[in-house]
């Protein structure tokens, strides 16, 4: 394994807006979001509607920065056995 991991530089090309303003564990199947792309990239969207899916990578800029736990109880329910962090949908996962 590498002794030193390479860094990464991100460039924002747009934002995602929705009615959700605070982190929540609610069912979000009925919530719509809008993806607003930088207007300088409008031409880059040509023919995107020919595809059935796109992959959107996003930065959760409002996520709380907490110390990481390698193992945790899913959904914080102590009756559920501990599992590895990446085997959960915890919002507190490293990128």
DOLO-654157 format. One record per residue: x, y, z of N, C-alpha, C in turn; residue in one letter. Coordinates in nm, 2 decimals, decimal comma. Example, Ala and Ser with C-alpha at 12.3 -4.5 7.8 and 13.67 -1.06 7.14 Angstrom:
BEGIN
1,32:-0,57:0,78:1,23:-0,45:0,78:1,32:-0,33:0,78:A
1,28:-0,22:0,71:1,37:-0,11:0,71:1,29:0,00:0,79:S
# end
This chain:
BEGIN
0,08:-0,12:0,00:0,00:0,00:0,00:0,09:0,12:0,00:X
0,03:0,23:-0,05:0,11:0,35:-0,06:0,13:0,41:0,08:X
0,25:0,47:0,10:0,28:0,53:0,23:0,21:0,67:0,24:X
0,19:0,73:0,12:0,13:0,86:0,12:0,02:0,86:0,01:X
-0,10:0,89:0,05:-0,21:0,90:-0,05:-0,20:1,03:-0,12:X
-0,23:1,03:-0,25:-0,23:1,15:-0,33:-0,35:1,23:-0,30:X
-0,33:1,36:-0,31:-0,44:1,46:-0,28:-0,53:1,47:-0,40:X
-0,64:1,53:-0,39:-0,74:1,55:-0,49:-0,79:1,70:-0,49:X
-0,81:1,75:-0,60:-0,86:1,89:-0,61:-0,99:1,88:-0,68:X
-1,09:1,94:-0,62:-1,23:1,94:-0,68:-1,26:2,08:-0,73:X
-1,34:2,08:-0,84:-1,38:2,21:-0,89:-1,54:2,20:-0,90:X
-1,60:2,30:-0,84:-1,75:2,30:-0,84:-1,80:2,34:-0,98:X
-1,89:2,26:-1,03:-1,95:2,29:-1,16:-2,10:2,32:-1,15:X
-2,15:2,31:-1,03:-2,29:2,34:-1,01:-2,33:2,31:-0,87:X
-2,46:2,32:-0,84:-2,52:2,29:-0,71:-2,64:2,20:-0,72:X
-2,67:2,13:-0,61:-2,80:2,06:-0,61:-2,89:2,13:-0,50:X
-3,01:2,16:-0,54:-3,10:2,22:-0,45:-3,22:2,13:-0,43:X
-3,27:2,13:-0,30:-3,39:2,05:-0,27:-3,46:2,12:-0,15:X
-3,57:2,07:-0,12:-3,65:2,13:0,00:-3,59:2,08:0,13:X
-3,50:1,98:0,13:-3,44:1,93:0,25:-3,33:2,03:0,29:X
-3,34:2,09:0,41:-3,25:2,19:0,46:-3,16:2,14:0,58:X
-3,21:2,03:0,64:-3,13:1,98:0,75:-3,11:1,83:0,73:X
-3,00:1,77:0,77:-2,99:1,63:0,76:-3,10:1,55:0,82:X
-3,15:1,45:0,75:-3,26:1,37:0,80:-3,25:1,23:0,76:X
-3,32:1,14:0,83:-3,33:1,00:0,79:-3,46:0,96:0,74:X
-3,54:1,06:0,70:-3,67:1,04:0,64:-3,67:0,98:0,51:X
-3,78:0,92:0,47:-3,79:0,86:0,33:-3,79:0,98:0,23:X
-3,70:0,98:0,14:-3,69:1,09:0,05:-3,74:1,05:-0,09:X
-3,81:0,95:-0,11:-3,86:0,91:-0,24:-3,95:1,01:-0,31:X
-4,02:1,09:-0,23:-4,11:1,19:-0,29:-4,04:1,33:-0,30:X
-3,92:1,34:-0,27:-3,85:1,47:-0,27:-3,78:1,48:-0,41:X
-3,80:1,60:-0,47:-3,73:1,63:-0,60:-3,62:1,72:-0,57:X
-3,51:1,71:-0,65:-3,40:1,80:-0,64:-3,37:1,86:-0,77:X
-3,31:1,97:-0,78:-3,27:2,04:-0,90:-3,12:2,05:-0,90:X
-3,06:2,02:-1,02:-2,92:2,03:-1,04:-2,90:2,15:-1,12:X
-2,83:2,25:-1,07:-2,81:2,38:-1,14:-2,66:2,38:-1,18:X
-2,64:2,37:-1,31:-2,50:2,37:-1,37:-2,46:2,51:-1,40:X
-2,33:2,54:-1,38:-2,27:2,67:-1,42:-2,31:2,70:-1,56:X
-2,36:2,81:-1,59:-2,41:2,85:-1,72:-2,30:2,84:-1,83:X
-2,17:2,85:-1,79:-2,06:2,84:-1,89:-2,05:2,70:-1,94:X
-2,12:2,60:-1,88:-2,11:2,46:-1,92:-2,24:2,42:-1,99:X
-2,33:2,51:-2,03:-2,45:2,47:-2,10:-2,43:2,38:-2,22:X
-2,34:2,42:-2,30:-2,31:2,34:-2,43:-2,26:2,20:-2,39:X
-2,20:2,18:-2,28:-2,15:2,05:-2,24:-2,26:1,95:-2,21:X
-2,39:2,01:-2,19:-2,50:1,92:-2,16:-2,57:1,87:-2,29:X
-2,53:1,91:-2,40:-2,59:1,87:-2,53:-2,60:1,72:-2,54:X
-2,71:1,67:-2,57:-2,74:1,52:-2,60:-2,74:1,44:-2,47:X
-2,73:1,50:-2,35:-2,73:1,43:-2,23:-2,87:1,36:-2,21:X
-2,97:1,41:-2,27:-3,11:1,35:-2,26:-3,12:1,22:-2,34:X
-3,02:1,19:-2,41:-3,02:1,06:-2,49:-2,99:0,94:-2,39:X
-2,95:0,97:-2,27:-2,91:0,86:-2,17:-3,02:0,85:-2,07:X
-3,03:0,73:-2,02:-3,14:0,70:-1,92:-3,09:0,74:-1,77:X
-2,96:0,74:-1,75:-2,91:0,78:-1,62:-2,78:0,86:-1,63:X
-2,76:0,94:-1,53:-2,63:1,01:-1,51:-2,58:0,98:-1,37:X
-2,45:1,00:-1,35:-2,39:0,98:-1,22:-2,36:1,12:-1,17:X
-2,41:1,16:-1,05:-2,39:1,29:-0,99:-2,30:1,27:-0,87:X
-2,18:1,33:-0,87:-2,10:1,32:-0,75:-2,12:1,46:-0,68:X
-2,14:1,45:-0,55:-2,17:1,57:-0,48:-2,09:1,58:-0,35:X
-2,07:1,69:-0,30:-2,00:1,72:-0,18:-2,11:1,76:-0,07:X
-2,11:1,69:0,04:-2,21:1,72:0,14:-2,15:1,83:0,23:X
-2,16:1,95:0,19:-2,09:2,06:0,25:-2,14:2,09:0,39:X
-2,26:2,05:0,42:-2,32:2,07:0,56:-2,30:1,96:0,65:X
-2,24:1,85:0,61:-2,22:1,73:0,69:-2,14:1,77:0,81:X
-2,17:1,72:0,93:-2,10:1,75:1,05:-1,97:1,67:1,05:X
-1,86:1,73:1,09:-1,73:1,67:1,09:-1,71:1,61:1,23:X
-1,74:1,48:1,24:-1,73:1,40:1,37:-1,61:1,31:1,36:X
-1,55:1,27:1,48:-1,45:1,17:1,47:-1,51:1,04:1,41:X
-1,43:0,97:1,33:-1,47:0,85:1,26:-1,47:0,73:1,36:X
-1,57:0,65:1,34:-1,57:0,52:1,41:-1,56:0,41:1,31:X
-1,47:0,32:1,32:-1,46:0,21:1,22:-1,57:0,11:1,23:X
-1,63:0,09:1,34:-1,75:0,00:1,36:-1,86:0,08:1,43:X
-1,98:0,05:1,39:-2,10:0,12:1,45:-2,22:0,03:1,44:X
-2,32:0,07:1,52:-2,45:0,00:1,51:-2,53:0,07:1,40:X
-2,58:-0,01:1,30:-2,66:0,06:1,19:-2,78:0,14:1,25:X
-2,80:0,25:1,19:-2,91:0,34:1,23:-2,90:0,38:1,38:X
-2,78:0,36:1,45:-2,77:0,39:1,59:-2,85:0,30:1,68:X
-2,90:0,19:1,63:-2,98:0,09:1,71:-2,88:-0,01:1,78:X
-2,87:0,00:1,91:-2,77:-0,08:1,98:-2,80:-0,23:1,97:X
-2,93:-0,27:1,94:-2,96:-0,41:1,93:-2,91:-0,48:1,80:X
-2,87:-0,39:1,71:-2,82:-0,44:1,58:-2,67:-0,46:1,60:X
-2,61:-0,57:1,57:-2,47:-0,59:1,59:-2,38:-0,49:1,52:X
-2,26:-0,46:1,57:-2,17:-0,37:1,51:-2,13:-0,42:1,37:X
-2,11:-0,32:1,28:-2,06:-0,36:1,15:-1,96:-0,25:1,11:X
-1,88:-0,28:1,00:-1,79:-0,18:0,95:-1,86:-0,06:0,90:X
-1,79:0,06:0,92:-1,85:0,19:0,87:-1,90:0,18:0,73:X
-1,82:0,12:0,64:-1,85:0,13:0,50:-1,97:0,03:0,46:X
-2,01:-0,05:0,56:-2,12:-0,14:0,54:-2,25:-0,07:0,58:X
-2,25:0,05:0,61:-2,36:0,13:0,66:-2,39:0,24:0,56:X
-2,51:0,31:0,59:-2,54:0,43:0,51:-2,52:0,55:0,60:X
-2,43:0,54:0,70:-2,41:0,65:0,79:-2,37:0,78:0,71:X
-2,42:0,89:0,75:-2,38:1,02:0,68:-2,24:1,06:0,72:X
-2,18:0,99:0,83:-2,05:1,03:0,88:-1,95:0,93:0,82:X
-1,93:0,92:0,69:-1,83:0,84:0,62:-1,73:0,93:0,56:X
-1,61:0,88:0,55:-1,51:0,96:0,48:-1,53:0,95:0,33:X
-1,49:1,06:0,26:-1,50:1,06:0,12:-1,39:0,97:0,05:X
# end
